[in-house]
């Protein structure tokens, strides 16, 4: 991001610099540049990118910057928006437009041994696990990007307990089914509705220590306090659209309180208003240095058996809504795992579901 610069207006007001950021990867390898010590945020690694010029869209700037800095032409690659971030470094304010760019095997083979970029900066291909573990010193604004990158391509959602209501023991049937059908190392949203049924979630995590769990926000604090042995598996909390909009109303009345300050959030959205509310929540949490909103479930993409009366958005409308979000967007509703590639073409970073994801 070497061409981003600070500008001053009257009364020494700093103008926010708009920057396009390319998270370039191939399988589990990610491309980083290294900033010279003389640069802003120097002696740090960074994702490839740079300033968005006045005549450019963020996408155009991304393509240009990647070509100028590395020589890699990404015009025909799949480019998926991860999100937008606003960060104040004190001496500079930046607004990052962040995109994920997957290289082809041919592109990776050509550039994997390139040690320096076209502007003389060092380049490094790093393992995703080491990147997420914090092994590379990046600017502070990149912390949330790393949280976004933890999202898997597919998320399974459990059936509600009511789905097994015809069994003599619904809880046991629910537990046996999910213990047997959840894929190894999967991310799973355990959709249990009340404190009384949380014991099955505890049992499932005990039987499947390999899975990472998303839990409903309203019961997470209770669960984490009473079951600390399993709480390490809880990697995010889920916030419904109703709870999100309630938070917005409370903000207007200066009475907003929200749990899950120490865990990332995934929020359900169904329309533009809820997406704008999610953006507001995400910015608020970043300003307060709380755990970020790492994604939204945007649904329903297609018609579903679970909610047959809900009107499907369709891919075009879904894509238009996804573009409004300041965080990764997870497609939900009537999808199957084999639709992931199609979903990315419409702006999804991940997809989720019940029947075909278990």
Secondary structure as a PSIPRED ss2 file (coil, helix, strand):
# PSIPRED VFORMAT (PSIPRED V4.0)

   1 X C   1.000  0.000  0.000
   2 X C   1.000  0.000  0.000
   3 X C   1.000  0.000  0.000
   4 X C   1.000  0.000  0.000
   5 X C   1.000  0.000  0.000
   6 X C   1.000  0.000  0.000
   7 X C   1.000  0.000  0.000
   8 X E   0.000  0.000  1.000
   9 X C   1.000  0.000  0.000
  10 X H   0.000  1.000  0.000
  11 X H   0.000  1.000  0.000
  12 X H   0.000  1.000  0.000
  13 X C   1.000  0.000  0.000
  14 X E   0.000  0.000  1.000
  15 X C   1.000  0.000  0.000
  16 X C   1.000  0.000  0.000
  17 X E   0.000  0.000  1.000
  18 X E   0.000  0.000  1.000
  19 X E   0.000  0.000  1.000
  20 X E   0.000  0.000  1.000
  21 X E   0.000  0.000  1.000
  22 X E   0.000  0.000  1.000
  23 X E   0.000  0.000  1.000
  24 X E   0.000  0.000  1.000
  25 X E   0.000  0.000  1.000
  26 X E   0.000  0.000  1.000
  27 X C   1.000  0.000  0.000
  28 X C   1.000  0.000  0.000
  29 X E   0.000  0.000  1.000
  30 X E   0.000  0.000  1.000
  31 X E   0.000  0.000  1.000
  32 X E   0.000  0.000  1.000
  33 X E   0.000  0.000  1.000
  34 X E   0.000  0.000  1.000
  35 X C   1.000  0.000  0.000
  36 X C   1.000  0.000  0.000
  37 X C   1.000  0.000  0.000
  38 X C   1.000  0.000  0.000
  39 X C   1.000  0.000  0.000
  40 X C   1.000  0.000  0.000
  41 X C   1.000  0.000  0.000
  42 X C   1.000  0.000  0.000
  43 X C   1.000  0.000  0.000
  44 X C   1.000  0.000  0.000
  45 X E   0.000  0.000  1.000
  46 X E   0.000  0.000  1.000
  47 X C   1.000  0.000  0.000
  48 X E   0.000  0.000  1.000
  49 X E   0.000  0.000  1.000
  50 X E   0.000  0.000  1.000
  51 X E   0.000  0.000  1.000
  52 X C   1.000  0.000  0.000
  53 X C   1.000  0.000  0.000
  54 X C   1.000  0.000  0.000
  55 X C   1.000  0.000  0.000
  56 X C   1.000  0.000  0.000
  57 X C   1.000  0.000  0.000
  58 X H   0.000  1.000  0.000
  59 X H   0.000  1.000  0.000
  60 X H   0.000  1.000  0.000
  61 X H   0.000  1.000  0.000
  62 X H   0.000  1.000  0.000
  63 X H   0.000  1.000  0.000
  64 X H   0.000  1.000  0.000
  65 X H   0.000  1.000  0.000
  66 X H   0.000  1.000  0.000
  67 X H   0.000  1.000  0.000
  68 X H   0.000  1.000  0.000
  69 X H   0.000  1.000  0.000
  70 X H   0.000  1.000  0.000
  71 X C   1.000  0.000  0.000
  72 X C   1.000  0.000  0.000
  73 X C   1.000  0.000  0.000
  74 X C   1.000  0.000  0.000
  75 X C   1.000  0.000  0.000
  76 X C   1.000  0.000  0.000
  77 X C   1.000  0.000  0.000
  78 X C   1.000  0.000  0.000
  79 X E   0.000  0.000  1.000
  80 X E   0.000  0.000  1.000
  81 X E   0.000  0.000  1.000
  82 X E   0.000  0.000  1.000
  83 X E   0.000  0.000  1.000
  84 X E   0.000  0.000  1.000
  85 X E   0.000  0.000  1.000
  86 X E   0.000  0.000  1.000
  87 X E   0.000  0.000  1.000
  88 X E   0.000  0.000  1.000
  89 X C   1.000  0.000  0.000
  90 X C   1.000  0.000  0.000
  91 X C   1.000  0.000  0.000
  92 X C   1.000  0.000  0.000
  93 X E   0.000  0.000  1.000
  94 X E   0.000  0.000  1.000
  95 X E   0.000  0.000  1.000
  96 X E   0.000  0.000  1.000
  97 X E   0.000  0.000  1.000
  98 X E   0.000  0.000  1.000
  99 X E   0.000  0.000  1.000
 100 X E   0.000  0.000  1.000
 101 X E   0.000  0.000  1.000
 102 X E   0.000  0.000  1.000
 103 X C   1.000  0.000  0.000
 104 X C   1.000  0.000  0.000
 105 X H   0.000  1.000  0.000
 106 X H   0.000  1.000  0.000
 107 X H   0.000  1.000  0.000
 108 X H   0.000  1.000  0.000
 109 X H   0.000  1.000  0.000
 110 X H   0.000  1.000  0.000
 111 X H   0.000  1.000  0.000
 112 X C   1.000  0.000  0.000
 113 X C   1.000  0.000  0.000
 114 X C   1.000  0.000  0.000
 115 X C   1.000  0.000  0.000
 116 X E   0.000  0.000  1.000
 117 X C   1.000  0.000  0.000
 118 X C   1.000  0.000  0.000
 119 X C   1.000  0.000  0.000
 120 X C   1.000  0.000  0.000
 121 X C   1.000  0.000  0.000
 122 X E   0.000  0.000  1.000
 123 X E   0.000  0.000  1.000
 124 X E   0.000  0.000  1.000
 125 X E   0.000  0.000  1.000
 126 X E   0.000  0.000  1.000
 127 X E   0.000  0.000  1.000
 128 X H   0.000  1.000  0.000
 129 X H   0.000  1.000  0.000
 130 X H   0.000  1.000  0.000
 131 X H   0.000  1.000  0.000
 132 X H   0.000  1.000  0.000
 133 X C   1.000  0.000  0.000
 134 X C   1.000  0.000  0.000
 135 X C   1.000  0.000  0.000
 136 X C   1.000  0.000  0.000
 137 X C   1.000  0.000  0.000
 138 X E   0.000  0.000  1.000
 139 X C   1.000  0.000  0.000
 140 X H   0.000  1.000  0.000
 141 X H   0.000  1.000  0.000
 142 X H   0.000  1.000  0.000
 143 X H   0.000  1.000  0.000
 144 X H   0.000  1.000  0.000
 145 X H   0.000  1.000  0.000
 146 X H   0.000  1.000  0.000
 147 X H   0.000  1.000  0.000
 148 X H   0.000  1.000  0.000
 149 X H   0.000  1.000  0.000
 150 X C   1.000  0.000  0.000
 151 X C   1.000  0.000  0.000
 152 X C   1.000  0.000  0.000
 153 X C   1.000  0.000  0.000
 154 X E   0.000  0.000  1.000
 155 X E   0.000  0.000  1.000
 156 X E   0.000  0.000  1.000
 157 X E   0.000  0.000  1.000
 158 X C   1.000  0.000  0.000
 159 X C   1.000  0.000  0.000
 160 X C   1.000  0.000  0.000
 161 X H   0.000  1.000  0.000
 162 X H   0.000  1.000  0.000
 163 X H   0.000  1.000  0.000
 164 X H   0.000  1.000  0.000
 165 X C   1.000  0.000  0.000
 166 X C   1.000  0.000  0.000
 167 X C   1.000  0.000  0.000
 168 X C   1.000  0.000  0.000
 169 X C   1.000  0.000  0.000
 170 X H   0.000  1.000  0.000
 171 X H   0.000  1.000  0.000
 172 X H   0.000  1.000  0.000
 173 X H   0.000  1.000  0.000
 174 X H   0.000  1.000  0.000
 175 X H   0.000  1.000  0.000
 176 X H   0.000  1.000  0.000
 177 X H   0.000  1.000  0.000
 178 X H   0.000  1.000  0.000
 179 X H   0.000  1.000  0.000
 180 X H   0.000  1.000  0.000
 181 X H   0.000  1.000  0.000
 182 X C   1.000  0.000  0.000
 183 X C   1.000  0.000  0.000
 184 X C   1.000  0.000  0.000
 185 X C   1.000  0.000  0.000
 186 X C   1.000  0.000  0.000
 187 X E   0.000  0.000  1.000
 188 X E   0.000  0.000  1.000
 189 X E   0.000  0.000  1.000
 190 X E   0.000  0.000  1.000
 191 X C   1.000  0.000  0.000
 192 X C   1.000  0.000  0.000
 193 X C   1.000  0.000  0.000
 194 X C   1.000  0.000  0.000
 195 X H   0.000  1.000  0.000
 196 X H   0.000  1.000  0.000
 197 X H   0.000  1.000  0.000
 198 X H   0.000  1.000  0.000
 199 X H   0.000  1.000  0.000
 200 X H   0.000  1.000  0.000
 201 X H   0.000  1.000  0.000
 202 X H   0.000  1.000  0.000
 203 X H   0.000  1.000  0.000
 204 X H   0.000  1.000  0.000
 205 X H   0.000  1.000  0.000
 206 X H   0.000  1.000  0.000
 207 X H   0.000  1.000  0.000
 208 X C   1.000  0.000  0.000
 209 X C   1.000  0.000  0.000
 210 X C   1.000  0.000  0.000
 211 X C   1.000  0.000  0.000
 212 X E   0.000  0.000  1.000
 213 X E   0.000  0.000  1.000
 214 X E   0.000  0.000  1.000
 215 X E   0.000  0.000  1.000
 216 X E   0.000  0.000  1.000
 217 X H   0.000  1.000  0.000
 218 X H   0.000  1.000  0.000
 219 X H   0.000  1.000  0.000
 220 X H   0.000  1.000  0.000
 221 X H   0.000  1.000  0.000
 222 X H   0.000  1.000  0.000
 223 X H   0.000  1.000  0.000
 224 X H   0.000  1.000  0.000
 225 X H   0.000  1.000  0.000
 226 X H   0.000  1.000  0.000
 227 X C   1.000  0.000  0.000
 228 X C   1.000  0.000  0.000
 229 X C   1.000  0.000  0.000
 230 X C   1.000  0.000  0.000
 231 X H   0.000  1.000  0.000
 232 X H   0.000  1.000  0.000
 233 X H   0.000  1.000  0.000
 234 X E   0.000  0.000  1.000
 235 X E   0.000  0.000  1.000
 236 X E   0.000  0.000  1.000
 237 X E   0.000  0.000  1.000
 238 X E   0.000  0.000  1.000
 239 X E   0.000  0.000  1.000
 240 X C   1.000  0.000  0.000
 241 X H   0.000  1.000  0.000
 242 X H   0.000  1.000  0.000
 243 X H   0.000  1.000  0.000
 244 X H   0.000  1.000  0.000
 245 X H   0.000  1.000  0.000
 246 X H   0.000  1.000  0.000
 247 X H   0.000  1.000  0.000
 248 X H   0.000  1.000  0.000
 249 X H   0.000  1.000  0.000
 250 X H   0.000  1.000  0.000
 251 X H   0.000  1.000  0.000
 252 X H   0.000  1.000  0.000
 253 X C   1.000  0.000  0.000
 254 X C   1.000  0.000  0.000
 255 X C   1.000  0.000  0.000
 256 X C   1.000  0.000  0.000
 257 X C   1.000  0.000  0.000
 258 X C   1.000  0.000  0.000
 259 X C   1.000  0.000  0.000
 260 X C   1.000  0.000  0.000
 261 X C   1.000  0.000  0.000
 262 X C   1.000  0.000  0.000
 263 X C   1.000  0.000  0.000
 264 X C   1.000  0.000  0.000
 265 X E   0.000  0.000  1.000
 266 X E   0.000  0.000  1.000
 267 X E   0.000  0.000  1.000
 268 X E   0.000  0.000  1.000
 269 X E   0.000  0.000  1.000
 270 X C   1.000  0.000  0.000
 271 X C   1.000  0.000  0.000
 272 X H   0.000  1.000  0.000
 273 X H   0.000  1.000  0.000
 274 X H   0.000  1.000  0.000
 275 X H   0.000  1.000  0.000
 276 X H   0.000  1.000  0.000
 277 X H   0.000  1.000  0.000
 278 X H   0.000  1.000  0.000
 279 X H   0.000  1.000  0.000
 280 X H   0.000  1.000  0.000
 281 X H   0.000  1.000  0.000
 282 X H   0.000  1.000  0.000
 283 X H   0.000  1.000  0.000
 284 X H   0.000  1.000  0.000
 285 X H   0.000  1.000  0.000
 286 X H   0.000  1.000  0.000
 287 X H   0.000  1.000  0.000
 288 X C   1.000  0.000  0.000
 289 X C   1.000  0.000  0.000
 290 X C   1.000  0.000  0.000
 291 X C   1.000  0.000  0.000
 292 X C   1.000  0.000  0.000
 293 X E   0.000  0.000  1.000
 294 X E   0.000  0.000  1.000
 295 X E   0.000  0.000  1.000
 296 X E   0.000  0.000  1.000
 297 X E   0.000  0.000  1.000
 298 X E   0.000  0.000  1.000
 299 X C   1.000  0.000  0.000
 300 X C   1.000  0.000  0.000
 301 X C   1.000  0.000  0.000
 302 X C   1.000  0.000  0.000
 303 X C   1.000  0.000  0.000
 304 X C   1.000  0.000  0.000
 305 X C   1.000  0.000  0.000
 306 X C   1.000  0.000  0.000
 307 X C   1.000  0.000  0.000
 308 X C   1.000  0.000  0.000
 309 X C   1.000  0.000  0.000
 310 X C   1.000  0.000  0.000
 311 X C   1.000  0.000  0.000
 312 X C   1.000  0.000  0.000
 313 X C   1.000  0.000  0.000
 314 X C   1.000  0.000  0.000
 315 X H   0.000  1.000  0.000
 316 X H   0.000  1.000  0.000
 317 X H   0.000  1.000  0.000
 318 X H   0.000  1.000  0.000
 319 X H   0.000  1.000  0.000
 320 X H   0.000  1.000  0.000
 321 X H   0.000  1.000  0.000
 322 X H   0.000  1.000  0.000
 323 X C   1.000  0.000  0.000
 324 X C   1.000  0.000  0.000
 325 X C   1.000  0.000  0.000
 326 X C   1.000  0.000  0.000
 327 X C   1.000  0.000  0.000
 328 X C   1.000  0.000  0.000
 329 X E   0.000  0.000  1.000
 330 X E   0.000  0.000  1.000
 331 X E   0.000  0.000  1.000
 332 X E   0.000  0.000  1.000
 333 X C   1.000  0.000  0.000
 334 X C   1.000  0.000  0.000
 335 X C   1.000  0.000  0.000
 336 X C   1.000  0.000  0.000
 337 X H   0.000  1.000  0.000
 338 X H   0.000  1.000  0.000
 339 X H   0.000  1.000  0.000
 340 X H   0.000  1.000  0.000
 341 X H   0.000  1.000  0.000
 342 X H   0.000  1.000  0.000
 343 X H   0.000  1.000  0.000
 344 X H   0.000  1.000  0.000
 345 X H   0.000  1.000  0.000
 346 X C   1.000  0.000  0.000
 347 X C   1.000  0.000  0.000
 348 X C   1.000  0.000  0.000
 349 X C   1.000  0.000  0.000
 350 X E   0.000  0.000  1.000
 351 X E   0.000  0.000  1.000
 352 X E   0.000  0.000  1.000
 353 X E   0.000  0.000  1.000
 354 X C   1.000  0.000  0.000
 355 X C   1.000  0.000  0.000
 356 X C   1.000  0.000  0.000
 357 X C   1.000  0.000  0.000
 358 X C   1.000  0.000  0.000
